[in-house]
Amino acid sequence: MTHRLHRWLDEPAPPDSPTVWEISRFLAQTQALVEGHWDRVLLRGEIRQLSAATSGHGYLTLVDASGQPGSLACVVWRGQFGRLRSILREGEEVVVMGRPTLYPPTGRFQFVIEQAEPAGEGQRRLALEALRRKLIVEGLIDPNRRRPLPPLPRIVGLVVSGSGAVLHDMLQVAAERLPVLFLHAEAPAQGAEAVAGNIAALRALIADGRAEAIVIARGGGSKEDLAAYDEEPLLRAVAACPIPTVSAIGHEVDSPLLDEVADARAPTPSAAIALLLPTKGELHERIGMLQRRLQRRTAHTLSELALAQQRLAGRLKDPQTLLLLSRSRLDQWRRQAQEGWQRALRSRETGLEGFKARLRAASPATALHRRALHRQQLQSRLDRAAAACIAEPRQNLSRLERRLEQGWRTHQPLLLALDETGAVIDAAARLREGQALTLRFADGRVGVRVEEIERR
């Protein structure tokens, strides 16, 4: 078997063969799948093997309370464990909310508990909290999405049961306030049909299209009686309503999720009418306040206009003065324009003269003249240099000629020593050993070489 496994691993895998996973990669992939598929989950079970670690985290096992086989390892992180310590007790039946996960280092599947409540009432609270979080994530519970109510609505829709005293109380409060037209859509206050009935009544008012605001109302009752106003279908229908809505469910202490989804909340149905409709006295007070505000703004505007008029009057001058000023400015602009044209013309003329000078300097005749002058200067320097070069030999030659003439006249032999260049050697200091010389006599020349020099 081992030999076959080694041979199979060494051979190339066929195209349809299963992928061989590394353990760490498989666990990480499984963790991503588990956490990506499940969000927050509500579980009900009995607590077993509860323990607190030195790190502050809590560990426990939840078993099925119905007696069916099944257990789930759970962890409560330190921050939540300290808060839930009084609820999490050995042997207690609880409802927990959290999320499943996989711990890659050990490959252990476990459930992370975030909330916990005793079984029964706690289960409903956790379910409502989970729904609330869900609506917050979707943006349906957000104070920024709430729309303002109309200041003086003329038509108001009422989603309320007509069989109780709630509708009568609302109409009685409205009788003392601004006259308004009510559109009543019958809706059951409780029971199995409460959710569907309220949604149908709400959609009927939306389809009618005349209501400027809609009040969803119900009198007080137990939490079970008000449970319909925590149901997700009704909450989503109210959130999608294009008309501003007011939630008026129960009494001040009651706070269904509808209060957070609607555009406004009223503690009671009667308070919802007071929120939408002012009394005659409130209306007169509001009108008086608006009149006073208008008067203040009007007075302020008139004051600003008067100041602006004074400023303009101060800036306004005599037309004759304005005409003279305009003529003076026109003359100034004319002079400036003339001076500008003259400067530009002089600049152009100067540039033209410079161009002419450069053109003359670059002409062939000028170049030839410069070359002729340069040639004359070179010729003069050459003549002076040649004269300087032959002046001294010419003087030496004259002296020699005079000495020769004197020697011929006295019939005495004359001796001259000449170097290789023909220059006369007139001193022993100018000689060096081995130097070739020419001795010139009256009757001929003799070539010699210096063997020894004796200086005096």
C-alpha positions in Angstrom: 0.0 0.0 0.0 2.8 2.4 0.9 4.6 1.6 -2.3 1.5 2.3 -4.3 1.0 5.7 -2.5 4.5 6.7 -3.2 4.2 5.7 -6.8 0.9 7.6 -7.2 2.4 10.8 -5.7 5.4 10.6 -8.0 3.3 10.2 -11.1 1.7 13.3 -12.8 -1.9 13.8 -11.7 -4.5 13.2 -14.3 -6.6 16.3 -15.3 -9.7 15.2 -13.3 -7.9 14.1 -10.2 -8.8 15.7 -6.8 -6.7 18.6 -5.4 -4.3 17.7 -2.6 -4.7 20.4 0.1 -2.3 21.5 2.8 -3.9 21.2 6.2 -3.5 24.9 7.1 -4.9 26.0 3.7 -7.8 23.6 4.1 -8.7 24.9 7.5 -8.4 28.5 6.5 -10.7 27.9 3.5 -13.2 26.0 5.7 -13.2 28.9 8.2 -13.9 31.4 5.4 -16.8 29.2 4.1 -18.3 28.9 7.6 -18.1 32.5 8.5 -19.1 33.7 5.0 -22.3 31.5 5.0 -23.5 32.2 8.5 -24.1 35.6 10.0 -25.5 35.9 13.5 -27.5 32.9 14.7 -29.9 32.4 17.6 -29.4 29.1 19.5 -31.2 27.6 22.4 -29.6 25.0 24.7 -28.4 24.0 28.2 -25.1 25.1 29.5 -22.6 22.3 30.4 -18.8 22.3 31.3 -18.7 26.1 32.0 -15.2 27.3 32.8 -13.3 30.6 32.9 -9.8 30.8 31.5 -7.0 32.8 33.1 -7.1 35.1 30.0 -10.6 36.1 31.0 -12.4 34.2 28.2 -15.2 31.8 29.0 -15.7 28.4 27.6 -18.8 26.2 27.7 -20.7 23.5 25.8 -24.3 23.9 24.7 -26.4 20.7 24.6 -29.8 20.3 23.1 -32.4 21.0 25.8 -35.0 18.7 24.2 -32.8 15.7 25.1 -31.8 15.0 21.5 -28.1 14.1 21.0 -26.1 17.1 20.0 -23.5 19.5 21.6 -21.7 22.6 20.5 -18.4 24.0 21.9 -18.8 27.7 22.6 -16.5 30.6 23.5 -17.3 33.9 25.1 -14.6 36.5 24.7 -13.4 38.4 27.7 -15.3 41.6 27.0 -18.7 39.8 26.8 -18.0 37.2 29.4 -17.8 39.7 32.2 -21.1 41.2 31.2 -22.9 37.9 30.7 -21.4 36.1 33.7 -24.6 36.4 35.8 -26.7 34.8 33.0 -24.3 32.0 32.0 -24.6 29.4 34.7 -24.1 25.7 34.8 -27.3 23.8 33.9 -29.2 26.9 32.9 -31.3 26.9 29.7 -30.4 30.0 27.6 -30.9 31.6 24.2 -27.6 32.9 22.8 -26.8 35.0 19.8 -23.5 34.7 17.9 -21.7 33.3 15.0 -20.1 30.0 14.1 -16.4 29.8 13.3 -13.5 27.4 12.9 -10.3 27.8 14.9 -7.5 26.9 12.4 -4.7 26.1 14.8 -6.7 23.1 16.2 -9.3 22.7 13.5 -12.0 23.0 16.2 -15.5 24.1 15.2 -17.0 26.4 17.8 -19.6 29.1 18.4 -18.7 32.6 19.5 -21.4 33.9 21.9 -22.1 37.7 21.8 -25.4 37.9 23.6 -27.2 35.6 26.0 -30.6 35.7 27.7 -32.6 33.1 29.8 -34.9 31.0 27.7 -38.4 32.3 27.2 -38.6 36.1 27.3 -34.9 36.3 26.6 -35.4 34.5 23.3 -37.7 37.2 22.0 -35.4 40.0 23.2 -32.4 38.5 21.4 -34.5 38.0 18.2 -35.6 41.7 18.3 -31.9 42.7 18.9 -30.8 40.6 15.9 -33.5 42.2 13.7 -32.6 45.7 14.9 -29.0 45.1 14.0 -30.0 43.8 10.6 -32.1 46.9 9.9 -29.3 49.2 11.1 -26.8 47.5 8.7 -29.3 47.9 5.8 -29.8 51.6 6.7 -33.5 51.3 7.6 -32.8 52.4 11.2 -30.9 55.6 10.7 -31.7 59.1 12.1 -30.3 60.7 8.9 -32.9 59.0 6.7 -35.9 60.4 8.6 -37.9 62.9 6.6 -39.4 66.1 8.2 -43.2 66.1 8.7 -45.3 68.7 6.8 -45.8 71.8 8.9 -49.5 72.2 8.2 -50.9 69.1 6.5 -54.3 69.4 5.0 -54.9 65.6 4.6 -53.7 63.0 7.1 -54.0 59.2 6.8 -54.7 57.0 9.8 -53.8 53.4 10.0 -55.7 52.3 13.1 -58.5 50.0 14.3 -61.9 51.7 14.3 -63.4 49.4 16.9 -61.6 50.8 19.9 -61.4 54.1 21.6 -58.1 55.1 19.9 -59.7 56.6 16.8 -62.3 58.4 18.8 -59.6 60.0 21.0 -57.6 61.1 18.0 -60.5 62.7 16.3 -61.5 64.5 19.6 -58.0 66.0 19.9 -58.1 67.0 16.2 -61.4 68.9 16.7 -59.6 71.4 18.9 -56.9 72.0 16.3 -56.5 73.1 12.7 -59.2 71.7 10.5 -57.9 68.8 8.5 -59.3 65.9 6.4 -58.6 62.4 7.7 -58.4 59.3 5.6 -59.0 56.2 7.8 -57.6 52.9 6.7 -58.9 50.1 8.9 -56.2 47.9 10.5 -56.4 45.2 13.1 -54.7 46.1 16.4 -53.5 42.5 17.2 -53.8 38.9 16.3 -52.6 36.8 13.5 -53.9 39.2 10.9 -52.4 42.4 12.5 -49.2 42.5 10.4 -50.9 41.8 7.0 -53.8 44.1 7.9 -51.6 47.1 8.8 -49.5 46.5 5.6 -52.7 46.5 3.5 -54.0 49.6 5.1 -50.7 51.4 4.6 -50.6 50.4 0.9 -54.2 51.6 0.4 -53.3 55.1 1.7 -50.2 55.1 -0.5 -52.3 54.1 -3.5 -54.8 56.9 -2.8 -52.0 59.4 -2.9 -53.8 62.3 -1.1 -52.4 61.9 2.4 -49.5 64.3 3.3 -48.6 62.3 6.4 -49.7 58.8 7.8 -50.1 57.9 11.5 -49.8 54.3 12.4 -51.6 54.1 15.8 -52.6 51.5 18.5 -53.5 51.8 22.1 -51.6 50.3 25.0 -51.3 46.6 25.7 -49.0 43.8 26.7 -45.8 43.0 24.8 -47.6 40.2 23.1 -50.4 42.5 22.0 -47.8 44.9 20.5 -45.7 42.2 18.9 -47.1 42.9 15.4 -45.2 46.3 15.3 -41.9 44.5 15.7 -42.4 42.2 12.7 -40.0 42.6 9.9 -42.6 42.7 7.0 -44.4 45.7 8.6 -41.2 47.5 9.4 -40.0 47.2 5.8 -43.3 48.4 4.5 -43.1 51.5 6.6 -39.5 52.1 5.6 -40.5 52.0 2.0 -43.5 54.3 2.4 -43.0 57.4 0.2 -45.2 59.5 2.6 -43.8 60.7 6.0 -45.0 58.4 8.8 -45.6 58.8 12.5 -45.4 55.8 14.9 -47.9 56.1 17.8 -48.0 52.6 19.4 -49.0 52.1 23.0 -47.9 54.4 25.8 -44.7 56.3 26.7 -43.0 53.2 28.1 -43.7 51.1 24.9 -40.9 51.3 22.3 -41.5 48.8 19.4 -39.0 48.8 16.5 -41.6 50.7 14.4 -40.7 53.8 16.5 -37.1 53.6 15.1 -38.2 52.9 11.4 -40.9 55.6 11.1 -40.0 59.3 10.4 -41.3 60.4 13.8 -42.4 58.9 17.1 -45.3 60.0 19.3 -45.7 58.5 22.8 -49.5 58.1 22.3 -51.9 58.2 19.4 -53.4 61.5 20.7 -49.8 62.9 20.9 -49.4 62.0 17.2 -52.3 64.3 16.3 -50.8 67.1 18.5 -47.5 66.6 16.7 -49.0 67.1 13.3 -51.8 69.7 13.9 -51.3 72.8 16.0 -54.1 74.3 18.1 -55.7 77.5 17.1 -53.8 79.3 19.8 -50.5 77.6 18.7 -51.3 78.6 15.2 -52.0 82.2 16.2 -48.8 82.2 18.2 -46.8 80.7 15.2 -48.3 83.3 12.9 -47.5 86.1 15.3 -43.9 84.8 15.6 -43.6 84.6 11.8 -45.0 88.2 11.5 -42.5 89.4 14.1 -39.7 87.6 12.3 -40.9 89.1 9.0 -41.0 92.6 10.5 -37.5 92.3 11.8 -36.2 91.0 8.5 -38.1 93.7 6.6 -36.7 96.4 8.9 -33.2 95.0 8.6 -33.5 94.9 4.8 -34.8 98.5 4.6 -32.0 99.6 6.9 -29.4 97.9 4.6 -31.1 99.4 1.5 -30.9 102.9 3.1 -27.3 102.5 3.9 -26.6 101.3 0.4 -28.5 104.3 -1.0 -26.4 106.7 1.1 -23.2 105.0 -0.1 -24.3 105.3 -3.7 -25.3 108.9 -3.2 -21.9 109.7 -1.8 -20.2 108.0 -4.8 -22.5 109.8 -7.3 -20.8 113.0 -8.8 -21.8 115.9 -10.9 -22.2 114.9 -14.6 -20.1 117.9 -15.8 -17.3 116.8 -13.4 -17.5 113.2 -14.7 -17.4 114.5 -18.3 -14.3 116.6 -17.6 -12.7 113.7 -15.8 -13.4 111.4 -18.7 -11.9 113.9 -21.1 -8.8 114.3 -19.0 -8.4 110.5 -18.9 -8.9 110.4 -22.6 -6.2 113.0 -23.2 -3.9 111.1 -20.9 -4.5 107.8 -22.7 -3.9 109.6 -26.0 -0.6 111.0 -24.8 0.4 107.6 -23.4 -0.5 106.0 -26.7 1.6 108.6 -28.7 4.6 108.2 -26.4 4.3 104.5 -26.7 4.3 104.6 -30.5 7.2 106.9 -30.5 9.2 104.7 -28.1 8.4 101.7 -30.3 9.4 103.6 -33.4 12.7 104.7 -31.9 13.4 101.2 -30.7 12.7 99.9 -34.2 15.0 102.6 -35.7 17.8 101.7 -33.2 17.4 98.1 -34.1 17.5 98.9 -37.8 20.7 100.9 -37.4 22.3 98.0 -35.5 21.2 95.6 -38.2 22.7 97.9 -40.9 26.0 98.1 -38.9 26.1 94.3 -38.6 25.3 94.0 -42.3 28.1 96.3 -43.2 30.5 94.5 -41.0 29.5 91.2 -42.7 29.9 92.6 -46.3 32.8 91.1 -48.5 34.4 94.5 -49.2 34.8 95.1 -45.4 36.2 91.7 -44.9 38.7 92.2 -47.7 39.7 95.6 -46.4 40.3 94.1 -42.9 42.4 91.3 -44.4 44.5 93.8 -46.4 45.2 95.8 -43.3 46.1 92.7 -41.4 48.4 91.6 -44.2 50.1 95.0 -44.2 50.6 94.7 -40.4 52.1 91.3 -40.8 54.4 92.4 -43.6 55.6 95.3 -41.4 56.3 93.1 -38.5 58.1 90.6 -40.8 60.3 93.4 -42.3 61.2 94.6 -38.8 62.0 91.1 -37.6 64.2 90.4 -40.7 66.0 93.6 -40.3 66.7 92.9 -36.7 67.9 89.4 -37.5 70.5 90.5 -40.1 71.6 93.7 -38.4 74.1 92.0 -36.1 75.7 89.7 -38.7 75.9 92.6 -41.0 77.8 94.6 -38.4 80.1 91.6 -37.8 80.8 91.3 -41.5 81.6 95.0 -41.7 84.1 94.7 -38.9 85.7 91.7 -40.5 86.0 93.4 -43.8 87.7 96.4 -42.1 90.1 94.0 -40.4 90.8 92.2 -43.7 91.5 95.4 -45.4 93.9 96.4 -42.6 95.6 93.0 -42.8 96.2 93.2 -46.5 97.6 96.6 -46.1 100.1 95.5 -43.5 100.9 92.2 -45.2 100.4 90.4 -41.9 98.6 87.1 -41.6 95.0 87.4 -40.3 93.3 84.6 -38.3 89.5 84.4 -37.7 87.7 81.5 -35.9 84.3 80.7 -37.1 81.8 78.2 -35.6 79.4 75.8 -37.5 77.0 78.6 -38.4 79.7 81.0 -39.6 79.6 83.2 -36.6 82.9 84.7 -35.4 84.3 83.3 -32.2 86.0 86.3 -30.5 86.5 84.8 -27.0 87.6 81.5 -25.5 84.6 81.4 -23.2 82.4 80.8 -26.2 84.2 77.6 -27.1 83.5 74.0 -25.8 85.7 70.9 -26.1 85.1 68.8 -29.2 83.5 71.8 -31.1 84.3 72.0 -34.8 85.8 75.3 -36.0 86.9 77.0 -39.2 90.1 79.1 -39.1 90.2 81.7 -41.8 93.6 83.0 -43.0 94.3 85.6 -45.5 95.1 83.0 -48.0 92.6 80.2 -47.1 90.5 78.3 -44.5 91.4 75.4 -42.2 88.9 73.1 -40.3 90.0 72.2 -36.8 88.4 70.7 -33.6 89.0 72.0 -30.0 91.0 69.6 -27.9 91.8 71.7 -24.9 90.7 75.1 -23.7 92.9 77.2 -21.5 91.3 80.3 -20.1 93.1 83.3 -18.7 
